[in-house]
Amino acid sequence: MRFADYAWDAKRKNLVCVCEQHKVPPETDDPISVVNTLASIDTSTGSITTMVSGADFYSNPRVNADGTKIAWVQWNFPNMPWDGSELWVGDLDSEGGVTQKQRVAGGVDVSVQQPVWASYHTSEGVQEGLYFISDASGWWNICTWDGVKVAPVHQPVGADFGWPMWRFGLASFHVFSDGHILALYNDPEEAGVVMGLLVPQEGGDLGTFRKANSPRDLLTSTPSDWQVIKASGGVKIEPGYFSEPRCMSFPTEGGKTAYMVFYPPQNKDFSLPEGELPPLLVKSHGGPTSSAAVMLNMSIQYYTSRGFAVADVNYGGSTGFGREFRNRLKKEWGIVDVDDCTHAATYLASQGLVDPKRLCISGGSAGGFTTLACLAMRDTFSAGASMYGVADLQLLAKDTHKFESRYLDMLVGPYPEQAEIYEERSPIHHIDSFNAPVIFFQGDEDKVVPPEQATVMYEAIKAKGLPTALVMFEGEQHGFRKTDSIRSALDGEWYFYAKVFGFPASMPPDLPDIHIDNLKE
């Protein structure tokens, strides 16, 4: 049994949590046999009691202040929590059993998340409400339930206050005792995550969030006792080496619009030769239900300080742009993401911002799949890099854990009923279509994307006579953890592009050299 997402039931001295039960022995375990429930753990005896069962998944069990009610989120196959989920509330009896269960919000086509019981003071006394996030409006906005009805707590806004619930414990807002709400949200019109404070309005009117770039910007509002406890990093680098991001929209397939974060090259000590445009690195994020965030990413600054422009693409299906945009990838993975990454590169070239003959693309895991698919299905890019990228969708559908075991039903189609679509979109079945150099970085203990996929791709591309390399990291799994592996992947990718484009480069002396097959010096 495994436990996660704990909440404290102070009235009964119990831990309330999500429980996941697997078969024993482990070799008999499979995703479908795993059972998820809500459970309570008696902290005095260690006994475990099932509270709620029947759904495929649960999250966010939350007990109110006086221990009389519990709220939670649940959902069922084939949905992921961002596709459709439900918020439930139940009464707690004297023993902690759940009675009078009722669905408060959400559904098959509505996603809810982050329920929080909050008490706050008003002129009428202390009020308690259940706050949560719902995309019933088309955007993940904050709502409340008063025991009878659901209502928004702020003016409807085209911004996402929630994120895809890939893991437990995510929190994007906090309700203070005076009714103020501090929140983080993604606004397509803003550069990056926005911090805002909602001030309660008199007479039940809906307020709007006051935007801020940092907590200090809110010092004139209540609460005002902000202080810096600890900085997240202590690296000191002069501003002249940092590229400032530009949030851009661009036209893509079917007359639609997609988004990217563009970083022009920046190095105060160097400039491009007159008349020369920079090479471009397109970054395809993972998930694929994730997003390209505006944040200080040193791996991006690594490239921009060396003369590259970088485009971090939010292709259709990315989060932070509302439900309609997120749903673009349904049944279209390997098509919409490929179109959008390709159009991002050609748009920047058409604007005279990058060199159309030196367009690169890279990504890891699901982003590696998009990278390989772009290289296999399009002739836009001059080089690419795959970090533990998915090359065979059928293998991914056959062997995964419970949470993602039906994920591809939404992204591609039900398997094996639509196996031909899986084969059609898998880069491993289109090796003859590759015409650009590719480097592969792979962990030899990866259970999500077996290393054999990278090996097969590498050998086939080498046989075609294209420049290629395979860097297999010993003891690494799906994502690199060791310092030398992370450095070798970053420096190695840069080294590969430099050699392909014919400008001087070498690996750091303390890292292994990388042999590039079929490279013509």
N, C-alpha and C positions, 0 to 999 in steps of 0.2 A: 504494500500500500504506500502511496505517496500523498503528501499533504502540501497545500499551498494557499495563498491569499487569505491569511488569518484575520479574524476580527475578534475583539474581546467582548464577551458577555459578562459584564461586571456583576450583574444580579445573581448569576449562578456560578461564577468563577469558572466558566468554560471558554475554551477556544473554539470558535466557529470557523470552518474552513471548507475549501474544496478538497474532496478525497478522490483519488484515482486508484482503482484496484486492478492489478494485473494477475494473469494466471501464473501458477507455479506448477512445474518448473518453468523458467523463462523461455525455453525453446518451444513451449506450447503456446506462447503468447502471440497474439496478432492484434492489429489495430481494432478490429471489430469486437473482439472479446473484452477489451478494456472497458470498465464500468466507472462512470463519473457520478458523484453524488455530492450533496452538501452534508457535512457531518459536524458533530460537536465532540470535543475531547474534554473529559472531566480532568481538570488539572490536579485533583487530589488523588484520584484512583488510576488515571490513565485510560479509563474505559472510553470506547468510541461508539457513538450512537448516530445512526443515519437519520438525518432530518428531512431531506427532500431527495427524491429520486425520480427517474422516469425519462428525463431529457438526456440528450447525448452529451451536452456540455453545460457547465456551470461556472460562474465567476462572481466576484464582488459580493459575497455575503456580508451584510452590514446590519448590526443590531442598533436599535435606537437607544436614547439615553436612559430611559427607565426600564429597558429590557422587556417591553411588551410587544414589540414588533420586529420583524426581520425583513430586509429587502435583498433581492438577488437578481442576477441576470442569467438567462438560460437560452440555449438555442439547439437546433437539431440539424442533422445531415439533410441535404448536402451543403447547407449554408456555412459560411464562415461568419464570425460575429459581426463583421462590417457589412455583410449582405443582408442579414435579417436576424434579429434577436429580440428577446422579450424581457421586460422588467416586471417582476412579481413581488408581491408583498404578502406576508402572512402574520397571524397573531402567534405569540409565544405563550404556551401554558406554563404552569408552575414548574414542570420538569424540563422545560425547554423544547417541548414538542411543537411542531408547526401546525396550526389550524387555520381555518378560514382563509385559505390561499386564494389570491385573486391576481389576474394579470392587469397591470396598471398602464403599460405602454408597450410599444414595439409590435413586431409581427414578422411575417415572412419577408416582407419587402421594406421594413423599417428597422434601422439599427439603433440600439440604445446602449449606453455604457455609463460607468462611473456613478452609481447611486451613492448619495451621501445624506445621512440624516443630520440636520442642522437646527439648532435652537438660536433664536436671536430676539433681542429686546425691541419692543415697539411701544407706542403710547398706550396700547391696549394690553400690555403685559408681554410675557414670554410666549413666543410662537415657535412651533416646531413644524418643519416641512421636510419632504424628501426631494432633494435636488438630484438631477441627472441630466444626461446629454442625449438628445434624440435628433435624428435626421428626417423626421416626418415632414419638415418644411423643405427638404431638399438639401439642407446643410445641418451639420452637427451643431445645434444651438442648445443653450442651457434652458431647462424646463423645471417645473416644480409640481409636486402632487400634494394636495392639502388633505388627503383622506377621502376626497369625493371626486375631484376633477383634476386634469392635467392642464397646466397653463404655462406660457412662456414667461421668463423672468426679465427679459429685455426685449427691446425692439428687434424684430427679425432682421438678421444681417446675413449677407452672402459671404460668410466666413465659417471655417470649421474650428470649433472649440474642442473637438475630439481627434483621436488618432486611431489607426487600426490596432485592435487589441491583440497584438502578437504575444504579449506577456502580461502577467498579473501585475497589479499595483500601479498602473499608470494613473496619474492625476494631473489635470490641466486647470482646475479651479479650486478655490477655497472660499467658504462662506464664513465671514466674521460674525462675532456676537452682536454687532450693531446692524447686521443685514447687508453690509458691503460685500461685494464679491470681487475677488482678485482672480484674473484668468489669463491664460495664454491661448492664443488662437492664430490660425493661419488665414491671412487675408490675401487673396490673389492680387489685390491692388497695392500691397505693401511688400517691402523687401524683408522677407524672413518672418519669424514668429513675432507676433505683437503681444505686448503685455498691456492689459487694460484693467481699469477699476470701475465697477458699476456702483453708483450711489443710489440708495433706495429713494423712491419718489413718493411724495404725499398723494393720498387719494387713490392709490392703487395704479397710478399711471406707470407705463413701462419706460424704463430709463435706457440710456445708451452707455456703452463703455467709453471711458476716457482713455485714450491711447497714451502709452509711455514707452520710451526707449530703454528705461532702466527703472528700478525701484525709486531712485532719487527723484525722478520726475513726478512721483506721486506724493512727495513729502508735504505738499500743501493740503493733501486730502487725508481723511481719517481711514486707516491708522497711519500714524506718521513716525513711528519709532523704528525706522530702517537703520540697519548697520551692516557693514561688510564683515562677515565672520571669517571667510577664507576665500582667496582667489582660486579659480580652477586651474591656473597654470602660471608658471613664473618665467616663461621664455621671453627674453628681451630681444626684439628684432625691430630695426628701424622701419618706420612707416613707408619709406621709399621702396621697400622690397615687397610690399603687400599690394595685391590686386584687389580693388574694390568691386564687389559683385553688382551686376545690373540684372534686375528681373525683367525678362522680355517675354512677350507673346509672339507667336509666329503662325502663319497659315500652314495647314497640313491637309491631309487627304480629305476629300469630300466637302471642301469649303469650311472645315472646322478649324478651331484654334487650339493650339497646345502651348506649353510654357517651358521656359528654361531659365537657369541662372547662368549668365555669361560673365566670364572672368577674362578680361584682356591681359596680355602679357605686361608685366611690370617689374622693372629692375632699374634702380636709379643709377647704376653704374654702366648699363649697356642699353643700346637701342638697335633696332633692326636696320640693316642697310637701306638706304633710300630706295623707295619703290618696291620693297619686298614686303609681302604680307606674311603674318605668322602662320605656322601650322596649327591645326585645331585638334584637340582631344575631346571627343564626345564621351561623357560618362553616362552609362545606363544603370540606374539604381536597381537594387534588388527588391525582393518581395514576391512577385512584382507589385504587391499592394503596399508600397512605401512611397517615399517622395525625396526629391532633391531639396534639401533644406539650405537656407541661407545662414551659414555659420562659418566660423573660422576653421577651415579644413586645411591642415598643413600639407597634406598630400596634393591638394589642388595648388596651393601656393608654391610647392616644389616645382610644378610645371610652369606656372606663370612667371616665376622668377628666372626661368631658363629659356624664355622666349616663346613658349606655347600659349595659345589661347585655350580656354577650357569652357565647354558648354555642359552643364549639369542639367539633364533633360527631365522634365516632368511630363512624360508621355501620357496618353489617355489611359486611365486606370490608376493613376497616382492619386494619393490622398491630399487633402488640403484645398480641393477645388470643387467640392460639392459632390452629391451622390450621382448626378447625371454624368459628370466627368469620370467618376470612379467606375461607373458601370460600362464605360466604353470598352473595357477590356474583357467583358463577359463573352465567352466563346471566341474571343478574338486575340488571345495571347499568341504572339508570333506574327501578327499582322499589324494591329494598331501600333504597338510599341516600335516595331520595325519601321513603319511609315513615319512615325513622329520623330524618331532619332535621325532618320535619313533627311527628313525635311528641315530639321533643326540645323544640320550641317550645311545643306544647300542654301538655306535662307541666309545664314551668316556669310557664306561665300558671295551670294548675290548682293549683299549690302557692302561688299568690299572690306569686310572685317577680318577675313581669314583667307588663306591660300587654298583654292579649290583643288589643287593637285596634291595637297598634303593634309588630308583629312583622316584622322584616326578615331577608333572607338574602343572602349574597354568597359568591362563590368565583371562583377562577381556573382556566382550562384545564378539566380534568376536573371540578373543583369548580364551575366556571362552568356546565358541562353540568347538574350536579345542581341548581344554583340555578335555571337556566332551566326545567328539568323540573318543579321544585317549583312555580314560578310558573305553568307551563302546565297541570299536572295536578292541582293542589290550589288551594283558595281560602283557605289558612291565612295567607299572608303579605300584608302591606300594602304592601311595597316590596322591591325587590331591586337588586343590582348584579352585573354580569357582567364579569369581567376576562378578555379573550381566551377566552371560554367556547365550548365546542363546542356548536354548534346543529344540526349535520347529521352524524349518525353515519356515513352512507353515504360522505360525502366523506372522513371520517377513515379509513375502512377502505380506500378506494381509493388514497390518497396518503400514504404514511408511510415510515419507514426500516425496515431489516431487523429490528432488535431488537423493535419493536412491531408488525411487519406482520401477526402472527397473534394479537396481544393481545386483539382484540375477539372472536376465536373463543371465548375463555373467558368474556368479560364479557357478550357478547350472543348470539353464535352464528356459525356459519360463514357467510362472505359470498362470493358473492352468493346462496347457496342459501336463506338466510333474510332476504333483503332486505326483506321485508314487516315483520319485527320491527324492523329498523333504522329504517324509515320511521315505524313506529308510536311509537317511543320518542324520535324526534328532535323537539326543541322547535320547530324551524323549520317543521314540518308541523302545529303546533297553535297557531298565532298567534291564531286566533279564540278560544282558551280563556284568553288572558291577560286578567286583570282588575285588575292592580296595576301601579303605576308602576315603570319599569325604566331604569337608566342603564347604558350600555355603554362600557367602556374598551378600546381596541384599538390594536395596533401596525400601521402601514400596510405593514410588510415581513414580517408573520407568515406563515411557510410551513406551520405546523402547523394553525392555524385561520385560513384566508384572511380578510382584512378584509371581504370581500363578505358573509360570514355575519352579521357585526355590523350592516352597513349594511342588509341585507334585513330583519333583525329590527327595527331601529330605525325604518325607514320604515313597516313594517306596524303597529307599535304606535302610532306617531304618527298614522297614518291612523285608528286606532280611537278617537282622542281621549284616550288615556291620557297622563299626564305622562311624558316620556321625554327622554333626551339621549344623544348619541353624542360621545365624546371620542376623536378619532383622533390618535395620537401619531406624528409624523413620525420616521422612522428607527428605530423600535422594532420588535422582533420578538416572539417568543412569550415574554412576560415582559419587564418593563420594567427598563432598565439606567440610564437617565439620571436624575440627581437631580431635575430639574424634572418629569419624567414620574411618578416615584414619589411626589413631593409632590402633584402635581396629582390623581393617582388617589386618594390618601388623603384630602386635603382636599375633593376633588370629590365623593367618595362621601358624606362627612359632610354637605357642603353640600346634596346632593340630598335626603337623608333629612330634614334640617332644613326645607327648603322644602316638602316633601311633608307633613310633620307640622305645619307652621305655626309654628315657633319661629325666632327671629332667627338669621341666619347670613350670612356673606359669605366669598368666597374671599380668601386673602391678597393684599395689593396687588401683590406682585411676580409673581403667577401669573395666567394668562389667566382671564377670567370664563367661566362655563359657562352656556350658554343652555338652559333647560328648556322644551321644547315642551309646550303644552296645560296649563301650570300656571296655576291660578286663585289669584291672590293674595288 
